[in-house]
C-alpha cells in the first residue's frame, strides 16, 4: 500500500480536472475565514471582559491593606507590576473620596481625575473596568483599569491571511501532487520502455547467435560424423584384437574423439544459451586458441586461418561467450568476403596509453573484396547486409558492435575495395587475475575397508550401465531407479544409502533438481550429485549451489565430485 502517493494522485486529479471547482474551494475558504473572524470578535470581547474583570478584582484585593495603612509605596509597586502587560493602557488606585493615590498611563492614554465605580464599558478599541477596594465590608477605595482590544478589522485580516496561506498551500500541494503523478506515470512508462528494449536487445542477441549457429551447422555435422566414425570403428576393432599395444592406441583414439565431441557440444550450448551478459577475466589468446575446432569447421577449405596471438597479452574482462560469437561472426564475414579463397589473420597486441586506460587490440584481417567507403558507416547496423537473399541476415556485425560497446571498448574498420578488410576491437585491460578453478583430489577405491551404497537415478539404460560401472570402480554398490518418485520410495524403505547420483532430465512430474530439493529437506545429511548435458539446467543447479557433473564426464571427474560432496556433508 502507498497511501501518500495515492493521496497526491487523487488530490491532483480532482483539483486539476476542474479549475472552477478549485476556485470555488478557495472562495469557500475565504468566506469561512471571514465568518470565523466575525464570530471570534464577539467571543473575543466577551473573553477580554472576563479577563479584565478578574485582573481588576485581583488588583483591588491586593491594594486593600496598603490603602488602609496609607502605604503609597506598596500601592505603586502593585500597580507598576501591570506595566508588563502591553494590553493594559492605564491603571490607578483611588481612595474612598475618589482622590488619585497612584497610577500609570501608557503614551496616548490618560487617567480620570477622580475615581468612581462604573459598569464595564467598551470605548472604541479600549475596555474600561473598575473594582471596589473593600476592608471589613466597607469600600475604602476604587481600582481603575483601561485595556486595549484588537479591532475587528485587524482580526478579520489575520484570519483572511491565514485562509490565504491555506489556499496557497493547498494549491502548492496540488501542483506538487500533479508533478508527482506525472513523474510517476513517466517512470512507469520509462520502466516499460526499458523492459521492452531489454527484451528486444536480448532477442537480437539470440538472433545473432542463431545466425552464427546456422553458419556452423554443416561443418559441425561433418565433424561429428568423423568423431562417431572414430568411436564406432575403434570399438569394433577393440572387439577383434587382443594385442595390448593396439588396444591401448584404439582406446586413446576413442577417448580423444569423445573429448573433442564434448568440447564441441559445450561450445555450441554456450553459443545457443539465453543468459544475461556475464563478464569474466580471461586470457584472450587462450580463449581464441580454444576456438580452433569451431573456426576450422566454419571456414571453407580454400580459406586459411592464421593466429598471431602473443603469450604476454594482458587480460581482459568480457563475456567469454559473446567474445567467441563476435570472433566467429567476424571470421564468417571475412570468409564470405573471399569467394575465391584467401587468408584470415587473427592477431592481437597490447596497447599502452599514458594517461588513459590500457587496451588490448584484437584484429581480424582478410584478403577479400573490401568494403565501399559509403558502406563502412553502415556495416554495424542491424539487418544491413550486402549479401544476396538467403546468404545472411545482417545481424553478425551488429552483435560484434554490441559486444564491444557493452565491454567498454571501441571498434574500428579499415577497408578499401579490392584490398581486404581489417576490423580492430579495442578492449580495456583489467588488472584482475584469472580465477583458478577449484580442484579436488580423486577418490581412491577403499579396498578392504568395505563398499558403500549408492542410489543411481537415471532413465537411460545405456548411461545407467556406464555410470554403474564407474560406481563399481569406486567401491560403490548401487541400485538403479528410473524416476524421482521411485527414488523417494526407495529412500523411504532403505536407510543405508550413502550417496544419490541423479540425472536432471527425467520422465514424470519431478526432475532431478526437484528430487534434490526434496532430499535436502527430508535427508539433509545425504550427499547428492546431479548429472546433466543441458547448459540451462546446469545454470539452474549452479545458482542454488548444488553439486553438478556435466556430461560427458570421466571416472576421475566422478571421483572428485564424490569426494567433495561427502566432505561437505
Phi, psi and omega in degrees: 000142179227077187296322183292309175302321179298320179297313179300318183296313180295316181297317180297317181296319184289318184282329181273340181287329183224096177301323178298320178297318179296319178296318178299321178298318180296315179298319179299320178296319180294316178297318178298321179295320178296318178298317178297323179297315179296313180297320181290333179296317178294314180295325181293319178297317180297317180292321180295321178298317180296316182295316181295320179297317178297317180297317181296317179296320178297316179297319180297319179295322182289330184270358183301309182292312179302321179293322181295327182254013179053042179267082186294326179299317179295324179297317180297319180299316179297318182292315183291344175295337180278354178297335182295337179272108184297338182284339182276113182276327181202149177208142183206160177236134180238151179277188187290345179264003179088009181275136181293125177263311180198159178175178177212156178218134177288158178306133181092354179245159181221151178266141176293146183293331179231155181250134176210156181285133177222165175281150178304141183212145175264126176239099183065241181263011182244155176239125181251127181228138175235157179213146181276140174262117187244148176222117181056040176083358181249143179280124181245002178177182182222143175252136178242136179215127177245124180237143177271150177234155180287138182287156179297323180296315180296321178296319180296319179297322179297316180292323177295322177298317178298319180297319179296321178297318179297316179298314180299315179297323180295316178294324178296317176298319179297318179296316178297320178296318179296318178296319179296316180297317179296318179295319179299314179297322179294320180295319178297316180295319179295318179299319179295319179294321179296316178298319179296320180293318179298320178295319180295319179294320178296318178295322179295316178299319180295321178296321178298318178296317183294327176296316178297320178299319179297321178295330184278338194307311184298313181295320181293319178300318178297318181294319180293323176299322177296317181295319179295326177297316179298315184292311184291317178296321179295320179295321179296319179291328178297323179292334187265342185248150176242359180291118183302318183293320179292320178297323180294317179295319179296317180298319178296318179296317179298317181295318179297321178297317178296318180296319178296318178296319179296318179296316180296318179297317181296320179294320178296318178295323178296316179298318190275345188293149174261112180203155177290166178300137184226082182298141176213156180281125183223159170268114187300317182296314180299320183294318181286323175300327179289351180266007188303321181295313180296317180296317179300318184286336183272346182257154177284166181292337180271008178246117178267147178239131181240128178253124177236081187236102182295156183284341185264023178297142174291163180275155175233157177243099183218171172283113186298320180297315180294325176299313181296319178297319180297314179298317179297317180297318179292323177295318179295321178295319179294320178301315182291339178277358181235070183298335180260012181093170181163201184232135173250124179248121176252114183230166179206152175205158177279141180229102180281139180231097179302128180084358178220175182285133179295155183229157168250124183260117177255121183242137174239112183244143176231169179250037187271205188282345181080181184233138177296143183305320183288349181260346184300320182289349183255353190295337182264001179286135178302136176073005174276126180208147175256004181278164179288171180299132178085358182258356179174153181258350183080018181260343187300306183286335175293327175295319179299314180298315179297320179297314182296316180298314181292340180266003179076024183250193180225160178224140180232148176236126176238120185202149172222143179303127179082357183246007180084180184224142174233125175250129182244123175258119179258106183253138182292142178286146173242146178265002178287159179263154175291123180297137179273129179294138178287137180234158178227143178293145180295152179277129177270148176303147186271357175055239186282001182278002178101146181268149181261170184249131177232152174244119181260123180249100185208128183269345180271119184298318182295313179296319180299320179297317181292314181293323177300321177297320177297316179299322178297320179295333181263020176066041175243127162279143183217152168249151183237133172234163188251003181210163180293320180299317179295325179296317180294321177297318180294321180293325178295327184267338186237112182265004183261004179291131183250353183203139174246126176238110190232141172286155180280312186263115182218160177290158179104179183284334182255135172260184183297324180295318177297320180299314181296324178295318179295316180298321181298331179277317186273325181228072188297339181270357185274120181292139180226143176226132177262150176235138178202156172242013185247122188294322180295319178295322179297320179296320179297315180293318181296325180294338179261006178072027182271152177286137188215137172245127180264124179286146353279148179230164182258173180299319180294325177297317179295318180297320180296315180295319178299316180298317182293316185287325179289326177291326181289337180270000000 
